[in-house]
């Protein structure tokens, strides 16, 4: 959930930074809403009171199961995730408050809706503003702006918050209780609800930076009525069944301690962030993310029956997206990395060819079969900073239920003898080390490499 960022800078520096980002030809002009560049709004049209927002730990008094699932998720640390905060501090210096407030529309909706962000310094923000995407943030959304927005799709915090003791959700009615009343909204069971923050469009030039919603919309999942919640508000096991069958898995339970049994989904909200143990402190969410990644794709090798020493061994590696209702990788594709690591060994076990092994700095070398994207700035130069992005140098993904094929050509030494063993691994990590180091400095961590799938084949000599 790392998004476009920014925090406080002199107004002159802000104006210069914003002016330096040119509009993309044919893109809609940047919209302005109640709180600047974010599309977030309040029901009254005026800033809300922070006193009307509750912490998720407050909700846990009556809803302990939901809180135990949400606690430690990337939603729960959306504002304080250390990688995001480091990006935010860098962006504060480079792009200023207006874009930072735009980012905070999704990372701290309560902070923006109350006007505390960007007006109040980070260290002086109340806990409710730092709490990220809380129970209250989601369940005080009374309206979505979907197809009638400036870009014709949900995104950039395209929702209305009505903070207070009246909540919204998917239930027709809730049992009487002293804490709050409730009201049904159909959009809680729609992909557009998630897309309101999981579509990220550059607020100044219209570049689609995160387009998970569009990837889903063009897939068979959307055609079959399978929405985000059917996978990301399910256990890993249930999500695997949903992806395999393209059928919803119903889940029942109780909303409150003494509530009646009804349809209610888990609130883990796990995606592919295997570094959750570092970023949110939750080993549980990190483990679930690894399990999801391992169920998302398959890797197949297509090899010839024989190869001669001193010749070239050509073979294909096929990656198929079997378990994600969107492309792989998705989200901030300029950070996410997915690649194929291939090794060829001769009959004695000697390594004769390798592609995709990380270099001495832990980076993916040139020539690797990889997936993801690379942003460029207005000068056409690579940048990892979303606020500088005006386009992509390259972007490659595996669509939902789709496949991609990479051909490898391994020159075999004349002294090598078969049979030749081919080992292939499909790897993933949330961000490259050079980016983490650049934004976090001494606090940088080593991103976890997850083996999503593997394959092995033998070629006769």
C-alpha positions, 0 to 999 in steps of 0.5 A, spaced: 500 500 500 505 504 498 502 510 494 504 517 491 507 521 497 509 528 500 509 532 506 511 539 508 515 544 504 516 551 503 510 554 498 515 556 493 518 549 493 512 546 492 510 550 486 516 549 483 515 541 484 508 541 481 510 545 475 516 541 473 511 535 472 508 536 465 501 533 463 501 527 459 498 528 452 490 527 452 490 526 459 484 529 463 487 535 467 488 534 475 481 535 478 481 538 485 476 536 490 474 538 497 481 537 500 485 538 494 488 533 489 485 527 493 478 525 491 476 524 498 470 528 501 466 529 507 458 528 507 457 535 510 462 538 505 466 541 511 472 538 515 470 532 520 472 532 527 477 527 529 473 526 535 468 523 531 473 517 529 475 511 533 481 507 533 480 499 531 482 497 538 475 501 540 471 497 535 475 490 538 471 491 544 465 488 541 468 485 534 474 482 537 475 477 531 475 482 526 480 486 530 484 480 531 484 479 523 486 486 521 491 488 526 498 487 523 495 488 516 498 493 511 491 496 512 492 497 519 499 501 518 498 504 512 500 511 515 506 508 519 509 503 515 516 504 515 517 504 508 511 508 506 513 513 511 521 514 509 518 515 502 513 520 505 519 524 508 523 524 501 517 526 498 516 532 503 522 535 501 521 534 494 514 535 492 511 539 498 504 538 502 499 538 496 501 532 493 503 529 500 495 530 502 493 527 496 497 520 498 494 521 505 487 521 502 488 513 502 494 512 507 490 517 513 483 518 510 481 521 517 487 525 517 485 528 511 478 529 512 479 532 518 484 537 515 489 535 520 493 533 514 497 536 512 496 542 516 499 539 523 506 536 523 507 528 523 509 528 531 503 532 533 498 528 529 493 524 534 493 517 534 486 517 530 490 520 524 496 515 524 492 509 525 491 508 517 485 504 514 481 503 520 475 499 521 472 506 522 475 509 516 472 503 512 465 503 515 464 511 515 464 511 507 457 513 505 458 514 498 463 512 492 464 516 486 465 511 481 464 512 473 462 519 474 469 522 476 474 526 472 477 519 469 471 515 469 473 510 474 474 510 481 481 511 485 485 516 488 480 516 495 474 517 491 469 516 497 465 520 502 466 519 509 461 521 514 464 520 521 460 519 527 456 513 531 452 511 524 456 506 520 455 503 514 456 496 511 454 490 507 448 488 512 441 489 511 440 491 519 444 490 525 442 488 532 441 494 537 447 496 541 449 502 545 455 504 540 452 505 534 447 504 529 448 501 522 446 502 514 447 498 508 451 500 502 451 495 496 458 498 494 461 494 500 461 488 496 463 491 490 470 491 486 469 499 486 470 499 493 477 497 493 478 500 487 477 507 490 484 506 493 487 501 489 487 505 483 492 510 483 492 516 478 498 521 478 494 527 480 498 532 476 499 528 469 494 523 469 499 517 469 496 510 471 501 508 476 496 503 480 491 499 475 489 493 479 482 495 478 482 495 470 486 489 470 481 485 474 475 488 470 478 485 463 479 478 466 474 472 467 474 474 474 470 480 473 466 476 467 464 471 473 462 476 478 468 474 482 470 481 486 476 483 490 473 481 497 472 474 494 479 473 495 482 478 499 477 477 504 478 470 505 483 465 508 488 463 503 485 456 502 478 459 500 482 464 495 485 458 492 478 455 491 475 461 488 481 462 483 480 454 481 473 454 480 471 461 479 465 460 484 464 464 491 466 461 497 460 463 502 463 464 509 459 465 515 460 468 522 458 473 527 459 480 527 459 482 534 461 478 541 453 476 542 451 477 535 447 472 530 450 468 525 450 471 518 454 472 512 461 475 514 468 475 511 475 475 514 478 481 515 485 479 514 486 483 507 492 480 505 495 481 498 503 479 496 507 483 502 511 478 504 515 483 508 509 484 513 513 482 519 518 487 518 513 493 516 507 491 520 510 487 525 505 481 523 509 474 522 501 472 521 500 476 515 507 475 512 506 468 512 499 468 509 502 473 504 507 468 502 502 462 502 498 467 497 504 468 492 506 461 492 499 459 490 498 465 484 502 462 479 505 456 476 512 455 472 513 450 466 519 448 462 518 446 455 525 442 453 527 438 447 529 431 448 536 431 447 542 437 446 549 436 444 555 438 447 558 444 444 551 446 441 546 451 444 540 448 448 534 452 447 528 451 452 522 455 454 519 457 461 512 458 461 509 462 467 501 462 468 497 466 472 493 461 476 491 464 482 490 472 482 484 476 479 489 481 476 495 481 473 502 479 476 505 483 479 500 488 480 499 494 485 505 499 484 509 495 479 515 500 479 516 497 485 514 490 485 519 485 482 518 478 479 523 474 475 525 467 473 532 464 475 534 459 471 540 454 472 543 448 467 547 443 470 551 438 466 551 430 468 557 431 473 553 437 476 557 442 474 553 449 472 554 451 465 549 456 464 545 461 469 540 467 468 537 471 473 541 470 479 542 476 484 548 480 483 553 482 489 548 488 491 542 483 491 539 486 484 536 483 478 541 483 473 540 486 465 538 480 461 533 477 466 526 474 464 522 479 469 516 482 470 514 489 473 515 496 470 520 502 470 518 509 471 521 515 467 521 522 469 519 528 464 526 527 461 525 520 460 530 518 465 529 512 470 526 514 477 523 510 483 519 516 485 512 516 483 511 523 484 516 524 478 513 519 473 510 521 467 511 514 463 514 507 463 520 505 460 517 498 460 512 494 463 510 487 463 505 483 467 502 476 466 494 477 466 489 473 470 489 466 467 494 468 462 501 465 460 507 468 458 513 465 455 521 466 455 526 462 451 532 461 454 539 459 450 544 456 453 551 455 450 553 448 452 561 447 453 564 442 448 567 438 454 560 438 458 556 431 458 549 430 459 544 429 461 543 436 462 538 438 468 534 445 468 532 448 474 527 454 474 524 458 479 519 464 479 521 469 484 518 475 487 519 481 492 516 487 494 521 492 492 528 492 490 534 493 495 537 500 491 530 503 492 529 501 500 536 503 501 535 510 497 529 512 501 530 508 508 538 509 509 540 506 515 533 503 517 533 499 510 532 492 510 533 486 506 526 484 502 524 477 502 525 473 496 519 468 495 519 462 491 512 462 487 513 456 483 519 452 481 520 447 475 525 442 473 527 438 467 532 433 464 535 433 457 539 427 454 546 428 452 
